[in-house]
Amino acid sequence: MGLMTGADYRASLADGRKVWLDGARVANVASHPAFSPMVDAVAAIYDLHHDPVHAEAMTFALPDGARGSRFYKIPESRRDLELRRQMTSTILERIGPTMDRFGDETVSPLFVVQDRKAWFDRFDPRYAAAAAHWLDRLQRENLFLTSGNTDPKGDRSKQPFEQKDPDLWLRVVRETDAGIVIRGAKFETGAPYAHVAFVKPTVGAWIEANRDYAVACIVELNAPGVRHLCRAPLTAGGAAQADPFEYPLTARYDEIDTLIVFDDVLVPWENVIFSRTPELAAMIRSEFARWAAHGFLTRCLAKAELLVGAALLCAEQAGTLGIPAVRTKVTELMSFHKTIQAFLHASEAACETTESGFVMPNQAIQNAGRIYCTQTYGQAVTTLRDIAGGQAVMLPSRAMLDNPEIGADIAKYFAAGAFGAEERLRTLHLVRDLTASAYAGRAQAYQMFAETPVFAQQAALYATYDRDRARALAQSLCQPADERAADGVWEAAE
């Protein structure tokens, strides 16, 4: 059928999926006020794929001459990595700089299976074949692939097999000739308006007793037995009911988080990536971020630039940009932005070739970058809050400004210098949505945990850091100079 357009995408969501919000079944996801702004944003991404100006960044040539979505192309060169960054940056610049989930990074586990095909084939040749089939289909149709990662977990002091209710971690109930039957639940962002989910194991101890929980598969999100239980919108009535004047981010980019319930869902073997295989569960958990973290850093870069822009607008309009203390805080945000950019570009420049000949960002640099982003985003938001001061949480609504009786008061007291009240209020409402709204709180929580908790990121950095080189360098300095020259340890560390 070829790459979908925005109109195709909207129509595709009318597929009988079972989505629940605020205790009611959602009849039409595309038009519901809680989902329609994000559906509009994702539809615009689909249309970008058909814009000749962005053809190289958004698409690539398939072997048969058709165009495929670059979302789902595994990088084979440094240039491919650069184009992936350009692709995600184009979306963030043109559609929305604070969007987190639109499919480009959730494909990373399929890249891992493609890269590790020989290892997967040791367990069952159907696994890598399923991954290859789905990569080809995703490339050709550009389906919205989300994830299915985090289990409810229950009592976290117990292993999955020890839980009183065995379904608190998603598991394989049985295997049949037709496929596997799975039961449980996963938390995920954007699932109600995505097409398919890559369901993968969460962090765990992959011992034999947890074998039933060692499963990964592609699940169509309208499949029988799948239910979407959505969190409440960040504003009453849903994002479409919010005024973009007062909620410039909330009204456009409320990415609804969902508990996906899998109630004895049959997954055909051609969609099974692995089943009851603890060894593969451990491997996919340790390697799935090989390419996904690159997208995370690109998103962090866009958010950091938005924080800088909001700080500049706020300080310029308030007349405080010339104050050294304020300018220092603005430069702190600029440093935050440029540090992320340095991690991102360095990870590409020092890219690594995998065992199968694919190209991935330098893992140690990338992992250090995502730890930095995770740990410092909250501090950057606090810096913007300091620049804005308390006024960002004392703002009148648009209705107050437009009221004929009191509008003049708002116009008078919220103006500053050459900047009128409406212009300043728009800036201050943006600052509030970045620092002090429900949207801001959800964004900071997402930043902390969506890329796995910091301890898991730190473990990944430890595993990918060249410890032998660092150890050899230190050891060489512990030896007499003549011994260093004799055994060449120093040269080996250089």
C-alpha positions in Angstrom: 0.0 0.0 0.0 3.0 2.3 0.3 3.7 5.0 2.9 0.6 6.3 4.6 -0.5 9.9 4.4 -1.9 11.8 7.3 -5.4 11.1 6.0 -4.6 7.4 5.8 -3.4 7.4 9.3 -6.5 9.0 10.7 -8.7 6.5 8.9 -6.6 3.6 10.1 -7.5 4.3 13.7 -11.1 3.4 13.1 -10.3 -0.3 13.5 -12.4 -1.4 16.5 -9.8 -0.9 19.1 -11.0 -0.8 22.7 -9.9 2.4 24.4 -11.3 3.6 27.7 -10.9 7.0 29.2 -12.6 8.5 32.3 -14.7 5.4 32.7 -16.2 5.5 29.2 -15.4 3.6 26.0 -14.0 6.0 23.3 -16.0 5.7 20.1 -13.5 7.5 17.8 -9.9 8.1 18.9 -9.1 10.5 16.1 -11.9 12.9 17.0 -12.0 12.6 20.8 -10.8 15.8 22.5 -8.3 13.9 24.6 -6.5 12.4 21.6 -7.2 14.6 18.6 -4.4 17.1 19.1 -1.8 14.3 19.2 -3.5 12.5 16.3 -3.2 15.8 14.4 0.5 16.0 15.3 1.2 12.4 14.2 -0.8 12.9 11.0 1.5 15.9 10.2 4.5 13.5 10.6 3.0 11.2 8.1 2.5 14.0 5.6 6.2 15.1 6.1 7.1 11.7 4.6 5.6 12.9 1.3 7.1 16.4 1.4 9.9 16.5 -1.3 11.8 19.0 0.7 12.4 16.4 3.5 12.5 13.3 1.3 16.1 12.4 2.2 15.6 12.9 5.9 12.3 11.1 6.1 12.6 8.3 3.6 15.1 6.0 1.9 15.1 3.8 -1.2 14.1 0.2 -0.8 15.7 -2.5 -2.9 12.7 -2.6 -5.3 12.8 1.2 -5.8 9.9 2.1 -3.5 10.4 4.7 -0.7 10.5 3.4 2.9 10.3 5.3 6.2 13.7 6.2 7.6 12.1 5.6 11.1 12.7 1.9 10.4 16.0 1.7 8.5 18.8 0.2 10.5 21.9 2.4 10.1 24.6 1.1 7.9 26.9 4.1 8.0 27.7 7.2 9.9 25.6 9.1 7.3 22.6 7.0 8.2 23.0 8.0 11.9 23.2 11.7 10.9 20.1 11.3 8.8 18.2 9.7 11.7 19.1 12.7 13.8 18.1 15.0 11.0 14.8 13.1 10.6 13.9 13.4 14.3 15.0 17.0 14.5 12.9 17.9 11.5 9.8 16.5 13.2 10.6 18.2 16.5 11.2 21.5 14.7 8.2 21.4 12.4 5.6 19.6 14.6 6.5 20.0 18.2 9.7 20.2 20.2 8.4 18.4 23.3 7.0 15.3 21.6 8.4 12.1 23.0 6.7 9.2 21.3 6.0 8.9 17.6 7.7 5.6 16.7 11.2 6.3 15.5 13.0 5.1 18.6 10.7 2.1 19.6 12.0 0.1 16.6 15.5 -0.3 18.2 14.8 -3.9 19.5 14.0 -5.0 16.0 17.4 -3.6 14.9 19.0 -5.6 17.7 17.3 -8.8 16.4 18.5 -8.1 12.9 22.0 -7.5 14.1 22.0 -10.6 16.3 20.2 -12.9 13.9 22.7 -15.7 14.2 22.3 -15.7 18.0 18.5 -15.7 17.7 18.6 -18.5 15.2 20.3 -20.7 17.8 17.0 -20.8 19.7 14.4 -20.7 16.8 14.8 -19.4 13.2 11.3 -18.1 13.3 12.3 -15.3 15.7 14.7 -13.4 13.4 12.4 -14.1 10.5 9.5 -12.4 12.3 11.7 -9.4 13.0 12.8 -9.1 9.4 9.2 -9.4 8.2 8.1 -6.6 10.6 11.0 -4.3 9.7 10.1 -4.7 6.0 6.4 -4.0 6.6 7.1 -1.0 8.9 9.5 0.5 6.3 6.9 0.1 3.5 3.8 1.2 5.4 5.2 3.4 8.2 2.9 2.0 10.8 3.1 3.8 14.2 5.1 1.3 16.3 5.0 2.0 20.0 6.4 0.0 22.8 5.0 -2.3 25.6 7.7 -2.2 28.2 6.8 -1.6 31.8 4.8 -4.1 33.8 2.7 -3.2 36.8 5.1 -5.5 38.8 3.0 -5.7 42.0 5.2 -6.4 45.0 8.7 -5.3 43.8 10.4 -7.3 46.5 9.4 -10.4 44.7 10.3 -12.0 41.4 7.6 -12.3 38.7 7.1 -16.0 39.4 6.7 -15.2 43.1 3.8 -12.7 42.8 0.5 -13.6 44.4 -1.1 -12.8 41.0 1.0 -14.2 38.2 -0.3 -11.7 35.7 1.3 -8.6 37.3 4.2 -9.2 34.8 3.2 -10.0 31.3 3.6 -13.7 30.6 3.1 -16.5 28.1 0.1 -18.6 29.2 0.5 -21.3 26.6 2.1 -22.0 23.2 -0.1 -23.4 20.4 0.4 -24.4 16.8 -1.1 -21.0 15.9 1.1 -18.9 18.2 1.5 -17.9 21.8 -1.2 -16.7 24.2 -0.1 -13.8 26.4 -1.7 -12.3 29.5 -0.9 -9.3 31.7 -0.4 -5.6 31.2 2.1 -3.0 30.1 2.3 0.7 30.6 3.0 2.7 27.5 2.7 6.2 26.0 0.7 6.9 22.8 -0.7 3.3 22.5 -4.4 4.4 21.9 -3.4 6.2 18.6 -0.6 3.8 17.5 -0.9 0.7 15.3 1.3 -1.9 16.9 3.4 -2.4 20.0 6.7 -4.1 20.4 6.1 -5.9 23.7 9.3 -6.7 25.4 10.5 -7.9 28.8 11.1 -5.3 31.5 14.1 -5.2 33.8 14.3 -8.4 35.8 16.3 -11.4 36.9 16.2 -13.7 33.9 16.4 -17.0 35.8 14.8 -20.3 34.8 11.8 -19.7 37.2 10.9 -16.5 35.2 10.9 -18.3 31.9 7.2 -17.6 31.2 7.8 -13.9 31.4 10.7 -13.9 28.9 8.7 -13.0 25.9 8.8 -10.4 23.1 6.3 -10.0 20.3 4.6 -7.5 18.0 0.9 -7.0 19.0 -1.6 -5.2 16.9 -3.3 -2.7 19.2 -6.8 -3.6 18.0 -6.3 -7.3 18.5 -9.0 -9.3 20.4 -8.2 -9.2 24.1 -6.3 -5.9 24.0 -7.8 -3.1 26.1 -6.4 0.5 26.5 -7.0 2.0 30.0 -5.9 5.6 29.7 -4.8 8.0 32.4 -6.9 11.2 32.8 -6.0 14.1 30.4 -3.9 16.8 31.9 -6.7 19.3 31.5 -10.4 18.9 32.0 -12.2 17.6 28.9 -9.0 16.8 27.1 -6.3 18.7 25.3 -8.5 19.9 22.5 -10.6 21.7 25.1 -7.6 23.7 26.4 -6.8 27.1 25.1 -3.4 27.2 23.4 -3.0 30.8 24.6 -3.0 29.5 28.2 -1.6 26.0 27.6 0.6 26.2 24.5 2.1 22.7 25.2 -0.7 20.9 27.0 -3.3 21.8 24.3 -1.1 20.3 21.6 1.1 17.6 23.0 -0.6 15.7 25.8 0.7 12.2 25.0 -1.7 10.0 26.7 -0.1 7.3 28.8 -1.9 4.0 28.9 -2.2 0.7 30.7 -2.5 -1.9 27.9 -4.3 -5.0 29.2 -3.6 -8.2 27.3 -6.4 -10.6 28.1 -5.3 -14.0 26.7 -4.2 -12.4 23.4 -3.2 -14.8 20.7 0.0 -13.7 18.9 0.7 -15.6 15.7 4.2 -17.1 15.4 5.1 -14.7 12.6 4.8 -11.9 15.2 6.7 -13.6 17.9 10.3 -12.3 18.5 11.0 -14.9 21.2 9.0 -16.9 23.7 10.0 -18.4 27.1 13.7 -17.6 26.4 15.4 -16.0 29.4 18.7 -15.7 27.5 17.1 -13.5 24.8 15.2 -11.5 27.4 18.5 -10.6 29.1 20.1 -9.7 25.8 17.3 -7.5 24.5 17.2 -5.6 27.8 20.9 -4.9 27.7 21.0 -3.9 24.0 17.7 -2.4 23.0 18.9 1.2 23.7 21.8 0.8 21.2 19.9 3.1 18.8 17.0 4.2 20.9 19.1 6.4 23.1 20.2 8.4 20.0 16.6 9.4 19.5 16.3 10.3 23.2 19.3 12.6 23.0 17.9 14.3 19.9 14.6 14.9 21.8 16.5 16.3 24.8 18.4 18.7 22.5 15.1 20.1 21.2 13.7 20.5 24.7 16.9 22.2 25.8 16.7 24.7 22.9 13.1 25.5 23.8 14.2 26.2 27.4 16.8 28.6 26.1 14.3 30.3 23.8 11.7 30.7 26.6 14.4 32.1 28.9 15.5 34.7 26.4 12.0 35.8 25.6 11.1 36.0 29.3 14.2 38.0 30.3 14.0 40.3 27.2 10.4 41.2 27.9 11.0 41.8 31.6 14.1 43.9 30.9 16.3 41.7 33.0 18.6 40.2 30.3 21.3 42.9 31.1 21.4 41.9 34.7 24.6 39.7 35.2 22.8 37.2 37.5 20.0 36.6 35.0 22.4 36.4 32.0 24.4 33.8 34.0 21.3 31.6 34.3 20.5 32.0 30.6 24.1 30.9 29.8 23.6 27.9 32.1 20.7 26.8 29.9 22.8 27.4 26.8 25.5 25.2 28.2 22.9 22.5 28.9 21.8 22.7 25.3 25.4 22.6 23.9 26.5 19.8 26.2 23.7 17.6 24.9 24.6 18.6 21.3 28.2 17.6 22.0 27.2 14.2 23.3 25.0 13.6 20.3 27.5 14.6 17.7 30.4 12.9 19.4 28.4 9.6 19.6 28.0 9.8 15.8 31.6 10.9 15.1 32.9 7.9 17.1 30.3 5.5 15.9 30.9 1.8 16.2 30.3 -1.1 13.8 28.3 -4.0 15.2 29.1 -7.7 14.7 26.9 -7.9 11.7 28.3 -4.7 10.0 25.6 -2.2 11.1 26.6 1.1 12.6 25.5 2.4 16.0 26.4 5.5 18.0 29.4 5.2 20.3 27.7 3.4 23.2 29.8 4.8 26.1 29.4 8.4 24.9 25.7 7.9 24.2 25.1 6.3 27.6 27.0 9.1 29.4 24.8 11.6 27.5 21.5 10.0 28.4 22.6 9.9 32.1 23.4 13.6 31.9 20.1 14.5 30.3 18.1 12.4 32.7 19.8 13.9 35.8 19.9 17.5 34.7 16.6 18.3 32.9 14.9 19.0 36.2 17.7 21.4 37.1 17.3 23.2 33.7 13.6 23.6 34.3 14.3 25.1 37.7 16.8 27.6 36.1 14.0 28.7 33.7 11.7 29.1 36.7 14.3 31.3 38.5 14.6 33.5 35.4 10.8 33.9 35.1 10.2 34.5 38.8 6.8 34.0 40.5 4.8 35.8 37.9 4.5 32.6 35.8 2.1 31.1 38.3 0.0 34.2 38.8 -1.3 34.6 35.2 -4.8 35.7 34.1 -6.6 33.8 31.4 -7.4 34.9 27.9 -11.0 35.6 29.1 -9.6 38.1 31.6 -7.7 40.0 29.0 -10.7 40.0 26.6 -13.2 41.2 29.2 -14.4 44.7 28.4 -14.6 45.7 32.1 -11.2 44.5 33.4 -9.2 43.9 30.2 -7.6 47.4 30.5 -6.3 46.4 34.0 -4.7 43.3 32.6 -3.3 45.2 29.6 -1.8 47.8 31.9 -0.2 45.7 34.6 1.1 42.8 32.5 2.8 45.1 29.9 6.5 45.8 30.2 8.4 48.4 28.2 7.8 47.8 24.5 6.0 44.5 25.1 2.3 44.5 25.4 0.3 42.3 27.8 -0.8 39.8 25.3 2.7 39.1 24.0 4.1 38.8 27.6 1.2 36.6 28.7 1.8 34.2 25.8 5.5 33.9 26.9 4.7 33.5 30.6 2.0 30.9 29.8 4.7 29.0 27.9 7.1 29.2 30.8 4.3 28.0 33.1 3.6 25.0 30.8 7.3 24.2 30.9 7.9 24.6 34.6 4.7 24.7 36.7 1.8 22.9 35.0 0.6 19.3 35.1 2.2 19.0 31.7 5.6 20.1 33.2 5.3 17.6 36.0 4.5 14.8 33.7 7.3 15.8 31.3 9.9 15.7 34.1 8.7 12.3 35.3 8.9 11.0 31.7 12.4 12.4 31.4 13.5 10.6 34.5 12.1 7.2 33.8 11.1 6.7 30.2 14.7 5.9 29.1 14.9 3.4 31.9 15.8 4.5 35.5 19.2 6.1 36.0 20.7 3.1 37.7 20.0 1.0 34.6 21.6 3.8 32.4 24.6 3.8 34.7 24.9 0.0 34.4 24.8 0.4 30.6 27.6 3.0 30.8 29.7 0.8 33.0 29.2 -2.1 30.5 30.1 -0.1 27.4 33.0 2.0 28.8 36.5 1.0 27.8 37.6 0.0 31.3 40.6 -2.0 30.0 42.2 1.1 28.4 41.6 3.3 31.5 42.9 0.6 33.8 46.0 0.2 31.6 46.7 3.9 31.6 46.5 4.1 35.4 48.5 0.9 35.8 51.3 2.3 33.6 51.7 5.2 35.9 52.1 2.9 38.9 55.2 1.3 37.3 58.8 2.6 37.1 59.5 4.6 33.9 61.9 2.0 32.5 59.3 -0.8 33.0 56.7 1.3 31.2 59.0 1.6 28.2 59.9 -2.0 28.3 56.4 -3.6 28.4 54.7 -0.9 26.3 51.8 -0.6 28.6 51.7 3.2 28.2 51.7 2.9 24.4 48.8 0.4 24.6 46.8 2.8 26.6 47.3 5.7 24.2 
